[in-house]
């Protein structure tokens, strides 16, 4: 019985800490906030973990961070082989579905990695995600239009686009906690984002004008 009670307290602490880290970020989170949410005392936390950092690493693990990155890479790579990107949402893409399922199942961990990991060994994960999306999108772009298609202007737009992508995902996971609402919100976002990305990276597929994305034609000066 005592051991079962100890495990119950530990689980309450981890659940409370995950919520506090997701809401406030590691640097601003306080153990007093965790204790209050868990219904225990601050001193009791130290029976289970050495400090705030140790508590954080009980929640955000290398396995979870690595899985997030692998699922993201697989999802972006898949876009190279899909003709109509509007079909690449969770209903039409197994990899998109797997990524969305991970976001839902590990909602608080993903939120922490997206905007609450400053001051920890995972502070680089957000920038790495953006860099990976830019890298894979740039590869798609040069496959379609050659090296000249990857202009400084295009590089800037890709970096800003994917930065806002992560912000939107984080906002969604912060606003909604139930699976149906998250699925509906992400579905709406992907409908908008995928059409925009295909227009940006492969305008020929939509009857667009690639020159519109390569900057002004200086040869006419």
Backbone as ProteinMPNN parsed JSONL, in Angstrom:
{"seq_chain_A": "XXXXXXXXXXXXXXXXXXXXXXXXXXXXXXXXXXXXXXXXXXXXXXXXXXXXXXXXXXXXXXXXXXXXXXXXXXXXXXXXXXXXXXXXXXXXXXXXXXXXXXXXXXXXXXXXXXXXXXXXXXXXXXXXXXXXXXXXXXXXXXXXXXXXXXXXXXXXXXXXXXXXXXXXXXXXXXXXXXXXXXXXXXXXXXXXXXXXXXXXXXXXXXXXXXXXXXXXXXXXX", "coords_chain_A": {"N_chain_A": [[0.807, -1.224, 0.0], [1.85, 1.407, 0.891], [3.819, 1.772, -1.135], [2.267, 1.909, -3.434], [0.903, 4.291, -2.957], [3.034, 6.095, -3.011], [3.803, 5.941, -5.695], [1.53, 6.999, -6.835], [1.627, 9.664, -5.964], [3.956, 10.472, -7.222], [3.184, 10.294, -9.922], [1.201, 12.249, -9.981], [2.767, 14.497, -9.516], [4.381, 14.537, -11.843], [2.46, 14.88, -13.823], [1.4, 17.372, -13.108], [3.721, 18.945, -13.287], [4.333, 18.757, -16.028], [2.22, 20.203, -17.132], [2.667, 22.755, -16.013], [5.248, 23.407, -16.99], [4.645, 23.446, -19.717], [2.875, 25.584, -19.87], [4.276, 27.778, -18.753], [6.94, 27.571, -19.458], [10.312, 26.323, -19.028], [12.151, 28.057, -17.731], [10.642, 30.02, -16.36], [8.952, 28.553, -14.801], [7.979, 27.44, -11.546], [8.744, 25.441, -8.702], [6.973, 25.635, -6.632], [4.594, 26.233, -7.912], [4.164, 23.847, -9.254], [3.884, 22.087, -7.099], [1.566, 23.114, -5.876], [-0.344, 22.637, -7.882], [-0.249, 19.902, -7.964], [-1.232, 19.244, -5.548], [0.294, 19.027, -3.216], [3.169, 19.565, -1.067], [5.928, 21.852, -1.549], [8.317, 20.927, -0.454], [7.907, 18.242, -0.475], [8.317, 17.497, -3.068], [11.024, 17.146, -3.39], [11.506, 14.64, -2.436], [11.207, 13.043, -4.541], [12.491, 14.034, -6.814], [15.63, 15.647, -7.6], [15.798, 18.39, -8.217], [14.386, 21.233, -10.021], [15.305, 20.983, -12.665], [15.879, 18.237, -12.882], [13.308, 17.259, -12.609], [12.15, 18.274, -14.92], [13.506, 16.763, -16.891], [12.501, 14.298, -16.388], [10.141, 14.402, -17.67], [10.444, 15.431, -20.328], [12.058, 13.62, -22.576], [14.983, 12.149, -24.235], [14.073, 10.221, -26.054], [11.454, 11.021, -26.718], [11.87, 13.593, -27.809], [13.515, 12.909, -29.976], [11.775, 11.276, -31.448], [9.812, 13.088, -32.236], [11.262, 14.706, -34.039], [11.975, 12.808, -35.999], [9.46, 12.011, -37.007], [8.591, 14.433, -38.047], [10.509, 14.947, -40.068], [9.987, 12.767, -41.784], [7.397, 13.366, -42.57], [7.697, 15.812, -43.999], [9.486, 15.048, -46.015], [7.858, 13.366, -47.475], [6.295, 15.01, -49.044], [7.627, 15.438, -51.386], [6.932, 13.379, -53.054], [4.263, 13.524, -53.535], [1.749, 14.552, -55.663], [-0.487, 16.352, -55.522], [-0.639, 18.474, -52.994], [-2.718, 19.123, -51.314], [-3.924, 16.805, -50.677], [-2.417, 15.769, -48.714], [-3.038, 15.734, -46.006], [-3.963, 14.585, -42.667], [-5.911, 12.693, -43.256], [-5.267, 11.756, -45.748], [-2.647, 10.997, -45.758], [-0.414, 8.792, -44.382], [1.885, 9.396, -42.948], [1.474, 12.039, -42.187], [-0.702, 11.607, -40.547], [0.5, 10.072, -38.516], [2.237, 11.938, -37.383], [0.426, 13.876, -36.449], [-0.986, 12.33, -34.592], [1.021, 11.904, -32.715], [1.431, 14.526, -31.809], [-0.991, 14.882, -30.481], [-1.049, 12.786, -28.552], [1.239, 13.34, -27.064], [0.898, 15.938, -26.152], [1.579, 17.993, -24.21], [4.349, 17.661, -23.919], [5.212, 18.204, -26.534], [4.399, 20.873, -26.721], [6.118, 21.993, -24.806], [8.611, 21.519, -26.021], [8.33, 23.074, -28.292], [8.08, 25.711, -27.381], [8.9, 26.062, -24.744], [11.36, 25.236, -23.765], [13.675, 26.663, -23.313], [16.743, 27.202, -21.638], [17.284, 24.596, -21.113], [18.662, 21.383, -22.138], [17.296, 20.913, -24.409], [16.783, 23.212, -25.732], [17.498, 23.821, -28.311], [15.864, 22.436, -30.017], [13.51, 23.501, -31.23], [14.599, 25.402, -33.092], [16.048, 23.598, -34.604], [14.013, 22.07, -35.754], [12.792, 23.995, -37.407], [14.966, 24.54, -39.091], [15.319, 22.033, -40.29], [12.908, 21.743, -41.718], [13.142, 23.887, -43.487], [15.446, 23.072, -44.849], [14.637, 20.656, -46.102], [12.503, 21.574, -47.654], [13.885, 23.35, -49.28], [15.454, 21.58, -50.714], [13.474, 20.278, -52.198], [12.622, 22.429, -53.715], [14.917, 23.099, -55.274], [15.167, 20.738, -56.684], [12.991, 20.954, -58.367], [13.27, 23.473, -59.649], [15.967, 24.015, -60.01], [19.22, 25.225, -58.827], [19.122, 27.99, -58.984], [16.615, 28.666, -58.199], [16.54, 28.844, -55.48], [16.678, 31.49, -53.997], [17.972, 34.275, -51.985], [15.722, 35.68, -51.076], [13.723, 33.728, -51.247], [14.744, 31.899, -49.396], [14.512, 33.394, -47.036], [11.7, 33.666, -46.902], [10.919, 31.001, -46.583], [12.043, 30.383, -44.087], [10.629, 32.149, -42.402], [8.026, 31.264, -42.89], [8.007, 28.622, -41.862], [8.678, 29.1, -39.229], [6.391, 30.404, -38.342], [4.664, 28.314, -38.741], [5.324, 26.488, -36.664], [4.621, 28.116, -34.517], [1.855, 28.288, -34.873], [1.074, 25.618, -34.532], [1.842, 25.261, -31.851], [0.167, 27.167, -30.623], [-2.305, 26.018, -31.177], [-2.174, 23.563, -29.77], [-2.002, 24.569, -27.253], [-4.4, 25.915, -26.911], [-6.389, 23.948, -27.272], [-7.213, 20.817, -25.826], [-8.416, 18.384, -26.22], [-8.665, 15.541, -28.388], [-10.447, 15.537, -30.755], [-10.879, 18.334, -31.217], [-8.266, 19.285, -31.617], [-7.557, 17.808, -33.888], [-9.426, 18.823, -35.758], [-8.711, 21.542, -35.831], [-6.015, 21.456, -36.717], [-6.437, 20.255, -39.164], [-7.791, 22.298, -40.554], [-5.734, 24.202, -40.563], [-3.714, 22.863, -42.029], [-5.0, 22.661, -44.489], [-4.94, 25.276, -45.387], [-2.146, 25.83, -45.19], [-0.822, 23.874, -46.784], [-1.745, 24.367, -49.392], [-0.672, 26.901, -49.743], [2.101, 26.398, -49.496], [2.575, 24.668, -51.664], [1.982, 26.377, -53.753], [3.996, 28.225, -53.383], [6.417, 26.73, -53.571], [6.146, 25.101, -55.806], [4.856, 26.438, -58.123], [4.21, 25.906, -60.789], [2.749, 23.581, -60.751], [0.295, 24.434, -60.039], [-0.406, 26.138, -61.971], [0.847, 28.539, -61.67], [3.063, 31.431, -61.529], [6.389, 31.167, -61.483], [8.311, 33.175, -61.43], [7.335, 35.135, -59.849], [8.155, 34.55, -57.336], [10.854, 34.794, -57.207], [11.948, 37.219, -56.978], [12.646, 40.646, -58.091], [13.149, 41.223, -61.592], [16.171, 41.98, -62.583], [17.409, 42.255, -64.953], [16.175, 43.927, -66.718], [16.856, 46.504, -66.247]], "CA_chain_A": [[0.0, 0.0, 0.0], [2.679, 2.615, 0.871], [4.48, 1.914, -2.423], [1.268, 2.357, -4.396], [0.663, 5.702, -2.676], [4.209, 6.826, -3.477], [3.721, 6.007, -7.148], [0.437, 7.908, -7.162], [2.123, 11.023, -5.76], [4.927, 10.724, -8.285], [2.451, 10.526, -11.164], [0.565, 13.56, -9.862], [3.814, 15.5, -9.679], [4.789, 14.587, -13.249], [1.343, 15.46, -14.574], [1.353, 18.798, -12.785], [4.922, 19.598, -13.819], [4.204, 18.857, -17.482], [1.302, 21.31, -17.418], [3.307, 24.018, -15.642], [6.321, 23.67, -17.961], [4.027, 23.778, -21.005], [2.245, 26.9, -19.775], [5.18, 28.851, -18.347], [8.308, 27.358, -19.914], [11.19, 25.844, -17.963], [12.826, 29.116, -16.991], [9.715, 30.745, -15.498], [8.214, 27.619, -13.943], [8.444, 27.333, -10.161], [8.33, 24.2, -8.056], [5.788, 25.923, -5.814], [3.43, 26.106, -8.798], [3.983, 22.414, -9.495], [3.371, 21.491, -5.87], [0.179, 23.546, -5.691], [-1.197, 21.947, -8.847], [-0.248, 18.477, -7.631], [-1.876, 19.059, -4.254], [1.275, 18.6, -2.229], [4.046, 20.645, -0.628], [7.172, 21.988, -2.306], [9.335, 20.072, 0.154], [7.637, 16.847, -0.821], [8.836, 17.24, -4.409], [12.424, 16.72, -3.293], [11.565, 13.212, -2.132], [11.084, 12.322, -5.804], [13.489, 14.545, -7.762], [16.647, 16.478, -6.94], [15.543, 19.812, -8.439], [13.484, 21.53, -11.148], [15.883, 20.434, -13.887], [15.664, 16.785, -12.881], [11.882, 17.055, -12.854], [11.929, 18.538, -16.352], [14.014, 15.658, -17.701], [11.615, 13.145, -16.197], [9.002, 14.598, -18.571], [10.94, 15.569, -21.703], [13.134, 12.641, -22.69], [15.589, 12.061, -25.566], [13.251, 9.39, -26.939], [10.322, 11.81, -27.22], [12.393, 14.64, -28.695], [13.972, 12.263, -31.204], [10.622, 10.809, -32.234], [9.202, 14.268, -32.85], [12.074, 15.105, -35.192], [11.873, 11.776, -37.048], [8.14, 12.095, -37.616], [8.548, 15.671, -38.828], [11.306, 14.751, -41.29], [9.269, 11.841, -42.658], [6.229, 14.049, -43.11], [8.117, 16.794, -44.996], [10.05, 14.319, -47.161], [6.773, 12.767, -48.245], [5.718, 15.982, -49.968], [8.309, 15.339, -52.68], [6.357, 12.312, -53.89], [2.819, 13.723, -53.664], [1.472, 15.547, -56.693], [-1.403, 17.363, -55.0], [-0.363, 18.562, -51.569], [-3.955, 19.233, -50.554], [-4.288, 15.46, -50.255], [-1.404, 15.321, -47.763], [-3.402, 15.957, -44.607], [-3.976, 13.344, -41.896], [-6.815, 11.713, -43.862], [-4.715, 11.232, -46.988], [-1.229, 10.702, -45.609], [-0.108, 8.015, -43.175], [2.92, 10.092, -42.173], [0.827, 13.184, -41.545], [-1.509, 11.055, -39.463], [1.374, 9.669, -37.416], [2.726, 13.154, -36.744], [-0.694, 14.46, -35.722], [-1.256, 11.464, -33.44], [2.059, 12.179, -31.724], [1.117, 15.828, -31.22], [-2.123, 14.716, -29.578], [-0.672, 11.901, -27.445], [2.289, 13.977, -26.264], [0.574, 17.358, -26.336], [2.332, 18.877, -23.325], [5.783, 17.547, -24.264], [5.41, 18.932, -27.787], [4.302, 22.29, -26.379], [7.356, 22.375, -24.128], [9.695, 21.539, -27.001], [8.11, 24.148, -29.26], [8.241, 27.07, -26.869], [9.146, 26.131, -23.309], [12.559, 24.483, -23.408], [14.839, 27.523, -23.095], [17.4, 26.926, -20.376], [17.503, 23.158, -20.986], [19.436, 20.808, -23.241], [16.415, 20.817, -25.579], [16.475, 24.56, -26.227], [17.798, 23.904, -29.745], [14.971, 21.589, -30.81], [12.649, 24.339, -32.06], [15.381, 25.901, -34.221], [16.39, 22.455, -35.439], [12.819, 21.732, -36.521], [12.663, 24.99, -38.472], [16.071, 24.336, -40.034], [15.061, 20.813, -41.052], [11.835, 22.009, -42.675], [13.71, 24.748, -44.533], [16.39, 22.268, -45.643], [13.914, 19.715, -46.947], [11.756, 22.362, -48.635], [14.863, 23.881, -50.229], [15.8, 20.471, -51.599], [12.353, 20.117, -53.131], [12.62, 23.587, -54.611], [16.003, 22.99, -56.251], [14.84, 19.61, -57.566], [12.013, 21.407, -59.345], [13.649, 24.655, -60.422], [17.404, 24.233, -60.078], [19.812, 26.003, -57.743], [18.751, 29.404, -59.092], [15.306, 28.886, -57.584], [16.71, 29.084, -54.052], [17.218, 32.841, -53.833], [17.913, 34.754, -50.606], [14.339, 36.019, -50.769], [13.008, 32.48, -50.999], [15.233, 31.361, -48.137], [13.892, 34.187, -45.975], [10.28, 33.344, -46.817], [10.787, 29.658, -46.025], [12.341, 30.437, -42.649], [9.509, 32.794, -41.71], [6.848, 30.404, -43.023], [8.069, 27.483, -40.942], [8.629, 29.637, -37.871], [4.976, 30.624, -38.025], [4.043, 26.984, -38.665], [5.486, 25.981, -35.297], [3.832, 28.967, -33.63], [0.449, 27.909, -35.017], [0.911, 24.309, -33.888], [1.9, 25.483, -30.405], [-1.067, 27.855, -30.221], [-3.4, 25.046, -31.246], [-2.037, 22.609, -28.669], [-2.248, 25.31, -26.015], [-5.818, 26.289, -26.846], [-7.249, 22.767, -27.233], [-6.6, 19.648, -25.199], [-9.088, 17.156, -26.642], [-8.24, 15.074, -29.706], [-11.264, 16.009, -31.885], [-10.651, 19.756, -31.489], [-6.925, 19.416, -32.196], [-7.627, 17.276, -35.255], [-10.165, 19.764, -36.6], [-7.932, 22.768, -35.987], [-4.854, 21.173, -37.555], [-6.956, 20.012, -40.51], [-8.007, 23.61, -41.16], [-4.429, 24.825, -40.783], [-3.03, 22.188, -43.135], [-5.671, 23.017, -45.743], [-4.381, 26.583, -45.763], [-0.692, 25.81, -45.323], [-0.365, 23.033, -47.891], [-2.004, 25.085, -50.642], [0.301, 27.982, -49.829], [3.44, 25.86, -49.732], [2.693, 24.183, -53.036], [2.023, 27.553, -54.614], [5.297, 28.855, -53.206], [7.533, 25.881, -53.978], [5.915, 24.461, -57.106], [3.735, 27.161, -58.735], [3.842, 25.314, -62.078], [1.746, 22.546, -60.52], [-0.992, 25.095, -59.864], [-0.574, 27.113, -63.03], [1.326, 29.825, -61.201], [4.221, 32.047, -62.168], [7.525, 31.022, -60.591], [9.095, 34.413, -61.338], [6.784, 35.964, -58.782], [8.781, 34.191, -56.076], [12.304, 34.856, -57.33], [12.388, 38.598, -56.813], [12.541, 41.477, -59.3], [14.023, 40.921, -62.743], [17.094, 43.099, -62.702], [17.986, 42.318, -66.299], [15.48, 44.928, -67.517], [17.301, 47.848, -65.895]], "C_chain_A": [[0.844, 1.279, 0.0], [3.346, 2.85, -0.479], [3.519, 2.405, -3.487], [0.964, 3.842, -4.199], [1.812, 6.553, -3.192], [4.173, 6.979, -4.99], [2.63, 6.97, -7.59], [0.886, 9.366, -7.017], [3.093, 11.393, -6.864], [4.214, 11.044, -9.601], [1.733, 11.877, -11.137], [1.581, 14.674, -10.075], [4.219, 15.65, -11.144], [3.697, 15.219, -14.107], [1.27, 16.964, -14.349], [2.535, 19.535, -13.387], [4.838, 19.77, -15.325], [3.308, 20.032, -17.854], [1.957, 22.658, -17.127], [4.42, 24.367, -16.627], [5.742, 24.076, -19.319], [3.441, 25.182, -20.983], [3.256, 28.025, -19.574], [6.568, 28.745, -18.961], [9.192, 26.985, -18.739], [11.716, 26.98, -17.104], [11.893, 29.828, -16.011], [8.98, 29.832, -14.52], [8.835, 27.555, -12.551], [7.924, 26.024, -9.561], [7.128, 24.431, -7.145], [4.508, 25.82, -6.645], [3.115, 24.637, -9.068], [3.354, 21.758, -8.273], [1.905, 21.853, -5.649], [-0.756, 22.791, -6.629], [-1.302, 20.456, -8.52], [-0.92, 18.193, -6.285], [-0.938, 18.547, -3.189], [2.136, 19.793, -1.84], [5.304, 20.686, -1.482], [8.245, 21.055, -1.759], [9.14, 18.61, -0.223], [8.183, 16.491, -2.2], [10.242, 16.663, -4.338], [12.584, 15.27, -2.832], [11.581, 12.39, -3.413], [12.111, 12.767, -6.842], [14.442, 15.483, -7.031], [16.34, 17.965, -7.048], [14.626, 19.984, -9.648], [14.003, 20.918, -12.445], [15.66, 18.932, -13.981], [14.204, 16.459, -13.153], [11.559, 17.249, -14.331], [12.349, 17.333, -17.192], [13.3, 14.337, -17.439], [10.478, 13.189, -17.22], [9.433, 14.636, -20.031], [12.186, 14.704, -21.834], [13.75, 12.668, -24.09], [14.739, 11.261, -26.545], [12.1, 10.189, -27.533], [10.786, 12.907, -28.169], [12.84, 14.05, -30.025], [12.817, 11.798, -32.075], [9.917, 11.97, -32.928], [9.955, 14.677, -34.105], [11.961, 14.09, -36.322], [10.529, 11.841, -37.762], [8.013, 13.338, -38.492], [9.31, 15.513, -40.135], [10.564, 13.857, -42.274], [8.088, 12.521, -43.319], [6.632, 15.038, -44.216], [8.712, 16.106, -46.219], [8.961, 13.781, -48.072], [6.213, 13.717, -49.291], [6.389, 15.942, -51.336], [7.613, 14.363, -53.626], [4.855, 12.458, -54.091], [2.553, 14.835, -54.668], [0.609, 16.689, -56.189], [-1.263, 17.424, -53.489], [-1.621, 18.705, -50.722], [-4.453, 17.87, -50.076], [-3.366, 14.939, -49.145], [-1.739, 15.684, -46.324], [-3.494, 14.604, -43.904], [-4.872, 12.283, -42.506], [-6.232, 11.087, -45.122], [-3.261, 10.826, -46.912], [-0.981, 9.978, -44.29], [0.914, 8.742, -42.302], [2.373, 11.34, -41.497], [-0.018, 12.722, -40.368], [-0.673, 10.662, -38.26], [1.895, 10.881, -36.657], [1.626, 13.792, -35.905], [-1.018, 13.643, -34.475], [-0.235, 11.7, -32.333], [1.804, 13.511, -31.044], [0.0, 15.704, -30.189], [-1.716, 13.916, -28.339], [0.337, 12.545, -26.509], [2.127, 15.503, -26.304], [1.458, 18.272, -25.488], [3.828, 18.835, -23.618], [6.076, 18.329, -25.539], [5.35, 20.438, -27.533], [5.588, 22.78, -25.719], [8.497, 22.484, -25.128], [9.551, 22.698, -27.982], [8.355, 25.536, -28.685], [8.533, 27.169, -25.37], [10.425, 25.485, -22.842], [13.793, 25.346, -23.212], [15.416, 27.267, -21.706], [17.648, 25.453, -20.13], [18.317, 22.661, -22.173], [18.603, 20.661, -24.511], [16.075, 22.185, -26.164], [16.661, 24.672, -27.734], [16.763, 23.209, -30.621], [14.074, 22.417, -31.722], [13.399, 24.848, -33.289], [15.764, 24.761, -35.166], [15.209, 22.037, -36.297], [12.635, 22.7, -37.686], [13.731, 24.764, -39.533], [15.844, 23.106, -40.896], [13.96, 21.031, -42.088], [12.327, 22.891, -43.816], [14.624, 23.936, -45.442], [15.651, 21.34, -46.608], [13.091, 20.439, -48.014], [12.688, 22.933, -49.689], [15.299, 22.802, -51.212], [14.721, 20.215, -52.629], [12.375, 21.223, -54.173], [13.704, 23.471, -55.681], [15.815, 21.79, -57.17], [13.928, 20.062, -58.692], [12.55, 22.513, -60.253], [15.127, 24.919, -60.535], [17.894, 25.129, -58.949], [19.388, 27.477, -57.776], [17.407, 29.702, -58.441], [15.422, 29.228, -56.097], [17.414, 30.422, -53.835], [17.229, 33.221, -52.352], [16.494, 35.111, -50.164], [13.537, 34.766, -50.444], [13.45, 31.858, -49.679], [14.614, 32.076, -46.943], [12.427, 33.798, -45.785], [10.06, 31.95, -46.226], [11.02, 29.664, -44.519], [11.192, 31.059, -41.875], [8.253, 31.921, -41.759], [6.869, 29.287, -41.999], [8.157, 27.918, -39.486], [7.184, 29.831, -37.45], [4.205, 29.299, -37.982], [4.134, 26.433, -37.25], [4.696, 26.81, -34.296], [2.353, 28.572, -33.672], [0.168, 26.565, -34.36], [0.899, 24.467, -32.377], [0.635, 26.161, -29.899], [-2.247, 26.897, -30.192], [-3.354, 24.088, -30.066], [-2.246, 23.28, -27.313], [-3.735, 25.597, -25.828], [-6.727, 25.085, -26.646], [-6.511, 21.581, -26.626], [-7.235, 18.331, -25.625], [-8.751, 16.827, -28.088], [-9.11, 15.59, -30.848], [-11.014, 17.47, -32.233], [-9.283, 19.984, -32.121], [-6.931, 18.939, -33.639], [-8.323, 18.25, -36.191], [-9.352, 21.021, -36.861], [-6.737, 22.553, -36.909], [-5.288, 20.898, -38.987], [-7.195, 21.325, -41.251], [-6.684, 24.292, -41.478], [-3.715, 24.186, -41.962], [-3.679, 22.517, -44.477], [-5.119, 24.34, -46.284], [-2.887, 26.489, -46.077], [-0.234, 25.031, -46.552], [-0.608, 23.698, -49.24], [-0.975, 26.2, -50.826], [1.701, 27.488, -50.125], [3.599, 25.358, -51.158], [2.736, 25.342, -54.015], [3.385, 28.231, -54.551], [6.427, 28.042, -53.825], [7.371, 25.282, -55.368], [4.74, 25.139, -57.813], [3.294, 26.583, -60.074], [2.739, 24.271, -61.907], [0.35, 23.135, -60.39], [-1.243, 26.148, -60.93], [-0.086, 28.483, -62.647], [2.538, 30.305, -61.964], [5.396, 32.013, -61.208], [8.287, 32.323, -60.429], [8.599, 35.305, -60.205], [7.471, 35.705, -57.452], [10.291, 34.287, -56.132], [12.83, 36.272, -57.239], [12.32, 39.353, -58.115], [13.544, 41.068, -60.369], [14.925, 42.125, -62.998], [17.683, 43.254, -64.106], [17.348, 43.408, -67.148], [15.912, 46.347, -67.198], [18.089, 48.494, -67.024]], "O_chain_A": [[0.587, 2.166, -0.814], [3.438, 3.991, -0.932], [3.885, 3.212, -4.342], [0.787, 4.571, -5.175], [1.584, 7.625, -3.753], [4.485, 8.051, -5.509], [2.777, 7.672, -8.591], [0.559, 10.203, -7.859], [3.053, 12.508, -7.384], [4.607, 11.969, -10.31], [1.667, 12.567, -12.154], [1.29, 15.673, -10.733], [4.381, 16.769, -11.631], [3.986, 16.002, -15.012], [1.097, 17.734, -15.294], [2.377, 20.625, -13.936], [5.227, 20.813, -15.851], [3.61, 20.773, -18.79], [1.817, 23.598, -17.909], [4.52, 25.517, -17.056], [6.289, 24.949, -19.992], [3.508, 25.895, -21.985], [3.114, 29.101, -20.156], [7.305, 29.731, -18.983], [8.871, 27.289, -17.59], [11.725, 26.877, -15.877], [12.33, 30.204, -14.924], [8.444, 30.302, -13.516], [10.055, 27.609, -12.397], [6.823, 25.57, -9.871], [6.346, 23.509, -6.912], [3.471, 25.378, -6.151], [1.953, 24.235, -9.105], [2.413, 20.973, -8.391], [1.099, 21.0, -5.279], [-1.833, 22.356, -6.221], [-2.331, 19.83, -8.774], [-1.148, 17.037, -5.931], [-1.322, 17.729, -2.353], [1.853, 20.919, -2.249], [5.699, 19.678, -2.068], [8.999, 20.459, -2.528], [10.098, 17.839, -0.28], [8.477, 15.327, -2.474], [10.606, 15.796, -5.132], [13.695, 14.739, -2.842], [11.918, 11.206, -3.4], [12.553, 11.961, -7.661], [14.109, 16.039, -5.985], [16.58, 18.724, -6.109], [14.15, 19.005, -10.223], [13.222, 20.392, -13.238], [15.295, 18.416, -15.037], [13.899, 15.49, -13.848], [10.792, 16.485, -14.916], [11.626, 16.93, -18.103], [13.475, 13.372, -18.183], [9.922, 12.155, -17.591], [8.852, 13.95, -20.872], [13.236, 15.017, -21.272], [13.122, 13.151, -25.032], [14.688, 11.583, -27.732], [11.798, 10.055, -28.719], [10.172, 13.129, -29.212], [12.575, 14.622, -31.082], [12.871, 11.912, -33.299], [9.48, 11.845, -34.072], [9.338, 14.966, -35.13], [11.861, 14.475, -37.487], [10.469, 11.737, -38.987], [7.396, 13.294, -39.556], [8.815, 15.901, -41.194], [10.516, 14.154, -43.468], [7.805, 12.283, -44.493], [5.978, 15.095, -45.257], [8.466, 16.535, -47.346], [9.12, 13.744, -49.292], [5.706, 13.271, -50.321], [5.799, 16.36, -52.333], [7.693, 14.504, -54.846], [4.232, 11.618, -54.741], [3.081, 15.938, -54.53], [0.931, 17.858, -56.4], [-1.718, 16.524, -52.783], [-1.586, 18.43, -49.522], [-5.297, 17.787, -49.184], [-3.517, 13.805, -48.69], [-0.843, 15.916, -45.513], [-3.139, 13.581, -44.489], [-4.636, 11.091, -42.306], [-6.653, 10.002, -45.524], [-2.696, 10.357, -47.9], [-1.3, 10.491, -43.217], [0.826, 8.711, -41.075], [2.755, 11.664, -40.373], [-0.047, 13.368, -39.32], [-1.075, 10.886, -37.119], [1.986, 10.857, -35.429], [1.871, 14.205, -34.772], [-1.295, 14.208, -33.417], [-0.582, 11.697, -31.152], [1.945, 13.619, -29.826], [0.043, 16.35, -29.142], [-2.003, 14.319, -27.212], [0.297, 12.322, -25.299], [3.096, 16.244, -26.469], [2.027, 19.231, -26.008], [4.499, 19.866, -23.568], [7.078, 19.039, -25.616], [6.161, 21.192, -28.071], [6.084, 23.86, -26.041], [9.269, 23.443, -25.086], [10.551, 23.242, -28.449], [8.784, 26.44, -29.402], [8.424, 28.25, -24.791], [10.58, 25.209, -21.652], [14.872, 24.808, -22.965], [14.681, 27.134, -20.728], [18.158, 25.077, -19.076], [18.623, 23.418, -23.094], [19.135, 20.325, -25.569], [15.178, 22.3, -26.999], [16.047, 25.529, -28.37], [16.778, 23.373, -31.84], [13.896, 22.059, -32.886], [12.897, 24.739, -34.408], [15.8, 24.943, -36.383], [15.392, 21.682, -37.462], [12.358, 22.284, -38.811], [13.443, 24.793, -40.729], [16.137, 23.119, -42.092], [14.071, 20.553, -43.217], [11.973, 22.671, -44.975], [14.584, 24.088, -46.663], [15.999, 21.253, -47.786], [12.993, 19.971, -49.148], [12.33, 22.997, -50.865], [15.49, 23.073, -52.398], [15.015, 19.964, -53.798], [12.171, 20.979, -55.362], [13.444, 23.716, -56.859], [16.258, 21.819, -58.318], [14.065, 19.617, -59.831], [12.324, 22.501, -61.463], [15.526, 25.939, -61.096], [17.102, 25.714, -58.211], [19.303, 28.13, -56.736], [17.093, 30.86, -58.163], [14.515, 29.83, -55.522], [18.605, 30.466, -53.527], [16.57, 32.566, -51.544], [16.113, 34.871, -49.018], [12.765, 34.743, -49.485], [12.621, 31.346, -48.926], [14.237, 31.442, -45.958], [11.964, 33.622, -44.658], [9.122, 31.742, -45.457], [10.284, 29.025, -43.767], [10.817, 30.563, -40.813], [7.504, 31.849, -40.785], [5.863, 29.028, -41.339], [7.748, 27.171, -38.597], [6.797, 29.47, -36.338], [3.208, 29.182, -37.269], [3.139, 25.964, -36.698], [4.157, 26.268, -33.33], [1.684, 28.527, -32.639], [-0.859, 26.394, -33.704], [0.056, 23.886, -31.693], [0.092, 25.775, -28.865], [-3.085, 26.957, -29.293], [-4.378, 23.828, -29.433], [-2.625, 22.624, -26.342], [-4.255, 25.527, -24.715], [-7.726, 25.176, -25.933], [-5.326, 21.374, -26.888], [-6.65, 17.269, -25.413], [-8.573, 17.724, -28.913], [-8.559, 16.051, -31.848], [-10.944, 17.82, -33.411], [-9.15, 20.782, -33.049], [-6.371, 19.597, -34.516], [-7.854, 18.477, -37.306], [-9.31, 21.512, -37.989], [-6.474, 23.375, -37.786], [-4.584, 21.268, -39.928], [-6.848, 21.456, -42.425], [-6.53, 24.891, -42.542], [-3.167, 24.892, -42.808], [-2.988, 22.637, -45.489], [-4.87, 24.487, -47.48], [-2.423, 27.002, -47.095], [0.649, 25.485, -47.28], [0.231, 23.606, -50.136], [-0.471, 26.416, -51.928], [2.417, 28.094, -50.923], [4.628, 25.589, -51.793], [3.46, 25.286, -55.009], [3.87, 28.752, -55.555], [7.29, 28.586, -54.515], [8.363, 24.987, -56.034], [3.729, 24.489, -58.079], [2.137, 26.744, -60.464], [1.9, 24.09, -62.789], [-0.649, 22.448, -60.599], [-2.17, 26.951, -60.818], [-0.528, 29.485, -63.209], [2.984, 29.67, -62.92], [5.409, 32.748, -60.221], [8.866, 32.554, -59.367], [9.347, 36.125, -59.672], [7.391, 36.527, -56.54], [10.957, 33.891, -55.176], [14.027, 36.505, -57.405], [11.974, 38.776, -59.146], [14.651, 40.623, -60.065], [14.502, 43.141, -63.549], [18.358, 44.238, -64.41], [17.898, 43.785, -68.182], [15.407, 47.298, -67.795], [18.539, 49.633, -66.89]]}, "name": "protein", "num_of_chains": 1, "seq": "XXXXXXXXXXXXXXXXXXXXXXXXXXXXXXXXXXXXXXXXXXXXXXXXXXXXXXXXXXXXXXXXXXXXXXXXXXXXXXXXXXXXXXXXXXXXXXXXXXXXXXXXXXXXXXXXXXXXXXXXXXXXXXXXXXXXXXXXXXXXXXXXXXXXXXXXXXXXXXXXXXXXXXXXXXXXXXXXXXXXXXXXXXXXXXXXXXXXXXXXXXXXXXXXXXXXXXXXXXXXX"}
